[in-house]
Amino acid sequence: MSRNTVSSSSRGAVAPVPLAPTPERLARSVFTGSAPLRVLTTVQALLNAGDIGQDAANAAERWYRDWMFAREGVSDNARAAQAESITRHDAVSWQLVRGRASARLSDVRAALGGCGEVRLCLMMVREMSFAQMGKILFPHLSEARSRLKVSAQCAMVLEQLESFYAMARKRDGSEKTYVEKEF
């Protein structure tokens, strides 16, 4: 048998290997679901507990998209938004749009303050649990007490973020979200 042929007995024997997080990633995060595994974020936990509404969770996602685009240059838009877009960016216009995303992050920081931004980064960027954040923000308190404090603070920051985006939409007089205008 030549090297390029596959025997018929081995053709059907190979099963596809399901994609899964690495052992390191599994140890770092809490996952939900069975296939595919998804990180159970603090925002989702607050939403499931009824501490925040869907609009606050959407505001967190908008902030995260801006953060990723401004800091990392990665834009993860819905396919519908990409299909509607007729703008093709060159290197200069792409950097201008990234600059606007960075300016929106500065606006959020000015509105929420540095402490609010720290909590957003811990929740969204670093994907930390409330217990992990509690160890960092309140090292002198017990784990249960620090977790409760962080949970309440995160819910408050997300509600403030939702309000910030709502005010920005009213100020701009547009039905489109504050972020969607750029893409």
KEKE-278175 format. One record per residue (C-alpha): x, y, z; residue in three letters. Coordinates in Angstrom, 3 decimals, padded with zeros to 6 digits, m for minus. Layout:
<atom x="X" y="Y" z="Z" residu="ALA"/>
...
***
This chain:
<atom x="000.000" y="000.000" z="000.000" residu="MET"/>
<atom x="001.392" y="003.428" z="m000.861" residu="SER"/>
<atom x="001.827" y="006.216" z="001.657" residu="ARG"/>
<atom x="m000.928" y="008.342" z="000.079" residu="ASN"/>
<atom x="m003.710" y="005.811" z="000.420" residu="THR"/>
<atom x="m005.799" y="005.176" z="003.495" residu="VAL"/>
<atom x="m007.080" y="001.714" z="004.240" residu="SER"/>
<atom x="m010.841" y="001.357" z="004.355" residu="SER"/>
<atom x="m010.709" y="m000.085" z="007.859" residu="SER"/>
<atom x="m008.986" y="003.029" z="009.253" residu="SER"/>
<atom x="m011.096" y="005.511" z="007.275" residu="ARG"/>
<atom x="m014.162" y="005.365" z="009.553" residu="GLY"/>
<atom x="m012.277" y="004.637" z="012.778" residu="ALA"/>
<atom x="m011.037" y="008.188" z="013.376" residu="VAL"/>
<atom x="m013.446" y="010.202" z="015.496" residu="ALA"/>
<atom x="m013.211" y="013.977" z="015.556" residu="PRO"/>
<atom x="m011.582" y="015.329" z="018.676" residu="VAL"/>
<atom x="m013.802" y="017.876" z="020.402" residu="PRO"/>
<atom x="m012.230" y="021.236" z="021.079" residu="LEU"/>
<atom x="m011.757" y="021.983" z="024.756" residu="ALA"/>
<atom x="m009.894" y="024.491" z="026.871" residu="PRO"/>
<atom x="m006.358" y="023.685" z="027.882" residu="THR"/>
<atom x="m005.793" y="022.280" z="031.380" residu="PRO"/>
<atom x="m004.360" y="025.642" z="032.434" residu="GLU"/>
<atom x="m007.471" y="027.475" z="031.192" residu="ARG"/>
<atom x="m009.741" y="024.942" z="032.910" residu="LEU"/>
<atom x="m007.958" y="025.609" z="036.197" residu="ALA"/>
<atom x="m008.251" y="029.388" z="035.799" residu="ARG"/>
<atom x="m011.945" y="029.813" z="034.995" residu="SER"/>
<atom x="m015.363" y="028.416" z="035.836" residu="VAL"/>
<atom x="m017.173" y="027.040" z="032.794" residu="PHE"/>
<atom x="m020.844" y="026.550" z="032.072" residu="THR"/>
<atom x="m022.635" y="024.355" z="029.556" residu="GLY"/>
<atom x="m021.489" y="021.137" z="028.003" residu="SER"/>
<atom x="m020.718" y="021.790" z="024.351" residu="ALA"/>
<atom x="m019.131" y="024.172" z="023.733" residu="PRO"/>
<atom x="m017.841" y="025.157" z="027.152" residu="LEU"/>
<atom x="m018.249" y="028.847" z="027.904" residu="ARG"/>
<atom x="m016.658" y="030.889" z="030.644" residu="VAL"/>
<atom x="m019.167" y="031.762" z="033.343" residu="LEU"/>
<atom x="m018.404" y="035.446" z="033.653" residu="THR"/>
<atom x="m019.201" y="037.611" z="036.627" residu="THR"/>
<atom x="m021.550" y="039.610" z="034.411" residu="VAL"/>
<atom x="m023.484" y="036.445" z="033.572" residu="GLN"/>
<atom x="m023.544" y="035.478" z="037.245" residu="ALA"/>
<atom x="m024.984" y="038.901" z="038.164" residu="LEU"/>
<atom x="m027.530" y="038.606" z="035.371" residu="LEU"/>
<atom x="m028.553" y="035.078" z="036.450" residu="ASN"/>
<atom x="m028.936" y="036.270" z="040.057" residu="ALA"/>
<atom x="m031.150" y="039.172" z="038.981" residu="GLY"/>
<atom x="m028.725" y="041.767" z="040.345" residu="ASP"/>
<atom x="m028.476" y="043.493" z="036.960" residu="ILE"/>
<atom x="m030.687" y="043.663" z="033.898" residu="GLY"/>
<atom x="m029.966" y="042.669" z="030.325" residu="GLN"/>
<atom x="m029.238" y="046.287" z="029.377" residu="ASP"/>
<atom x="m026.426" y="046.428" z="031.944" residu="ALA"/>
<atom x="m025.002" y="043.148" z="030.603" residu="ALA"/>
<atom x="m025.180" y="044.572" z="027.070" residu="ASN"/>
<atom x="m023.393" y="047.719" z="028.255" residu="ALA"/>
<atom x="m020.614" y="045.553" z="029.696" residu="ALA"/>
<atom x="m020.272" y="043.778" z="026.361" residu="GLU"/>
<atom x="m020.105" y="047.112" z="024.503" residu="ARG"/>
<atom x="m017.405" y="048.343" z="026.876" residu="TRP"/>
<atom x="m015.437" y="045.111" z="026.403" residu="TYR"/>
<atom x="m015.635" y="045.374" z="022.605" residu="ARG"/>
<atom x="m014.299" y="048.935" z="022.801" residu="ASP"/>
<atom x="m011.531" y="047.849" z="025.167" residu="TRP"/>
<atom x="m010.447" y="044.982" z="022.912" residu="MET"/>
<atom x="m010.537" y="047.169" z="019.831" residu="PHE"/>
<atom x="m008.722" y="050.132" z="021.397" residu="ALA"/>
<atom x="m006.083" y="048.107" z="023.228" residu="ARG"/>
<atom x="m005.624" y="045.023" z="021.066" residu="GLU"/>
<atom x="m006.910" y="046.125" z="017.649" residu="GLY"/>
<atom x="m009.422" y="043.282" z="017.565" residu="VAL"/>
<atom x="m012.953" y="044.014" z="016.374" residu="SER"/>
<atom x="m015.560" y="041.335" z="016.998" residu="ASP"/>
<atom x="m018.779" y="042.565" z="015.412" residu="ASN"/>
<atom x="m021.959" y="040.703" z="014.650" residu="ALA"/>
<atom x="m022.176" y="039.399" z="011.100" residu="ARG"/>
<atom x="m025.252" y="041.559" z="010.439" residu="ALA"/>
<atom x="m023.288" y="044.700" z="011.308" residu="ALA"/>
<atom x="m020.457" y="043.601" z="009.028" residu="GLN"/>
<atom x="m022.840" y="042.909" z="006.149" residu="ALA"/>
<atom x="m024.436" y="046.356" z="006.458" residu="GLU"/>
<atom x="m021.097" y="048.135" z="006.563" residu="SER"/>
<atom x="m020.003" y="049.596" z="003.261" residu="ILE"/>
<atom x="m016.844" y="051.181" z="004.659" residu="THR"/>
<atom x="m013.563" y="049.519" z="003.852" residu="ARG"/>
<atom x="m010.866" y="050.817" z="006.148" residu="HIS"/>
<atom x="m007.310" y="051.480" z="005.157" residu="ASP"/>
<atom x="m004.540" y="051.610" z="007.767" residu="ALA"/>
<atom x="m005.132" y="055.266" z="008.612" residu="VAL"/>
<atom x="m008.915" y="055.112" z="008.938" residu="SER"/>
<atom x="m008.612" y="051.885" z="010.967" residu="TRP"/>
<atom x="m006.375" y="053.674" z="013.461" residu="GLN"/>
<atom x="m008.783" y="056.626" z="013.577" residu="LEU"/>
<atom x="m011.632" y="054.288" z="014.465" residu="VAL"/>
<atom x="m009.435" y="052.661" z="017.135" residu="ARG"/>
<atom x="m008.690" y="056.135" z="018.449" residu="GLY"/>
<atom x="m012.415" y="056.854" z="018.752" residu="ARG"/>
<atom x="m012.860" y="053.605" z="020.683" residu="ALA"/>
<atom x="m010.063" y="054.712" z="022.986" residu="SER"/>
<atom x="m011.763" y="058.087" z="023.435" residu="ALA"/>
<atom x="m014.990" y="056.298" z="024.404" residu="ARG"/>
<atom x="m013.011" y="054.358" z="027.020" residu="LEU"/>
<atom x="m011.705" y="057.668" z="028.345" residu="SER"/>
<atom x="m015.277" y="058.996" z="028.487" residu="ASP"/>
<atom x="m016.347" y="055.959" z="030.501" residu="VAL"/>
<atom x="m013.385" y="056.382" z="032.844" residu="ARG"/>
<atom x="m014.248" y="060.051" z="033.345" residu="ALA"/>
<atom x="m017.866" y="059.150" z="034.109" residu="ALA"/>
<atom x="m017.259" y="056.102" z="036.340" residu="LEU"/>
<atom x="m013.882" y="056.961" z="037.799" residu="GLY"/>
<atom x="m010.748" y="054.886" z="038.087" residu="GLY"/>
<atom x="m012.263" y="052.473" z="040.613" residu="CYS"/>
<atom x="m015.120" y="051.686" z="038.250" residu="GLY"/>
<atom x="m012.689" y="051.068" z="035.420" residu="GLU"/>
<atom x="m010.609" y="048.741" z="037.609" residu="VAL"/>
<atom x="m013.697" y="046.665" z="038.394" residu="ARG"/>
<atom x="m014.674" y="046.539" z="034.718" residu="LEU"/>
<atom x="m011.176" y="045.342" z="033.783" residu="CYS"/>
<atom x="m011.169" y="042.698" z="036.501" residu="LEU"/>
<atom x="m014.618" y="041.465" z="035.436" residu="MET"/>
<atom x="m014.390" y="041.649" z="031.678" residu="MET"/>
<atom x="m010.735" y="041.595" z="030.656" residu="VAL"/>
<atom x="m009.161" y="039.400" z="033.310" residu="ARG"/>
<atom x="m012.356" y="037.310" z="033.754" residu="GLU"/>
<atom x="m011.891" y="037.085" z="037.517" residu="MET"/>
<atom x="m014.482" y="035.633" z="039.869" residu="SER"/>
<atom x="m015.890" y="037.650" z="042.765" residu="PHE"/>
<atom x="m013.733" y="035.664" z="045.191" residu="ALA"/>
<atom x="m010.578" y="036.391" z="043.182" residu="GLN"/>
<atom x="m011.438" y="040.089" z="042.976" residu="MET"/>
<atom x="m012.184" y="040.136" z="046.711" residu="GLY"/>
<atom x="m008.708" y="038.838" z="047.510" residu="LYS"/>
<atom x="m007.206" y="041.694" z="045.505" residu="ILE"/>
<atom x="m009.519" y="044.540" z="046.510" residu="LEU"/>
<atom x="m010.219" y="043.574" z="050.127" residu="PHE"/>
<atom x="m007.339" y="041.377" z="051.339" residu="PRO"/>
<atom x="m008.080" y="042.136" z="054.993" residu="HIS"/>
<atom x="m011.673" y="040.814" z="054.877" residu="LEU"/>
<atom x="m012.918" y="037.246" z="054.918" residu="SER"/>
<atom x="m013.535" y="035.614" z="051.554" residu="GLU"/>
<atom x="m017.329" y="035.589" z="051.983" residu="ALA"/>
<atom x="m017.497" y="039.235" z="053.043" residu="ARG"/>
<atom x="m015.139" y="040.446" z="050.318" residu="SER"/>
<atom x="m017.047" y="038.443" z="047.680" residu="ARG"/>
<atom x="m020.322" y="040.100" z="048.711" residu="LEU"/>
<atom x="m018.782" y="043.570" z="048.639" residu="LYS"/>
<atom x="m017.237" y="043.021" z="045.216" residu="VAL"/>
<atom x="m020.478" y="041.596" z="043.842" residu="SER"/>
<atom x="m022.428" y="044.661" z="044.972" residu="ALA"/>
<atom x="m019.800" y="047.027" z="043.618" residu="GLN"/>
<atom x="m019.694" y="045.283" z="040.248" residu="CYS"/>
<atom x="m023.485" y="045.402" z="039.937" residu="ALA"/>
<atom x="m023.419" y="049.118" z="040.733" residu="MET"/>
<atom x="m020.654" y="049.807" z="038.193" residu="VAL"/>
<atom x="m022.565" y="047.939" z="035.471" residu="LEU"/>
<atom x="m025.757" y="049.883" z="036.227" residu="GLU"/>
<atom x="m023.762" y="053.122" z="036.012" residu="GLN"/>
<atom x="m022.237" y="051.976" z="032.727" residu="LEU"/>
<atom x="m025.702" y="051.250" z="031.353" residu="GLU"/>
<atom x="m026.808" y="054.735" z="032.388" residu="SER"/>
<atom x="m023.720" y="056.282" z="030.778" residu="PHE"/>
<atom x="m024.458" y="054.631" z="027.427" residu="TYR"/>
<atom x="m028.147" y="055.602" z="027.636" residu="ALA"/>
<atom x="m027.194" y="059.235" z="028.256" residu="MET"/>
<atom x="m024.696" y="059.124" z="025.370" residu="ALA"/>
<atom x="m027.434" y="057.859" z="023.032" residu="ARG"/>
<atom x="m029.781" y="060.635" z="024.148" residu="LYS"/>
<atom x="m027.066" y="063.246" z="023.803" residu="ARG"/>
<atom x="m026.256" y="062.087" z="020.281" residu="ASP"/>
<atom x="m029.953" y="061.846" z="019.400" residu="GLY"/>
<atom x="m029.527" y="058.471" z="017.804" residu="SER"/>
<atom x="m031.173" y="055.093" z="018.115" residu="GLU"/>
<atom x="m027.900" y="053.357" z="017.337" residu="LYS"/>
<atom x="m025.769" y="052.514" z="020.312" residu="THR"/>
<atom x="m022.811" y="054.611" z="021.279" residu="TYR"/>
<atom x="m020.395" y="052.018" z="019.926" residu="VAL"/>
<atom x="m022.179" y="050.811" z="016.790" residu="GLU"/>
<atom x="m021.700" y="054.122" z="014.978" residu="LYS"/>
<atom x="m018.023" y="053.459" z="014.420" residu="GLU"/>
<atom x="m018.227" y="050.140" z="012.670" residu="PHE"/>
***
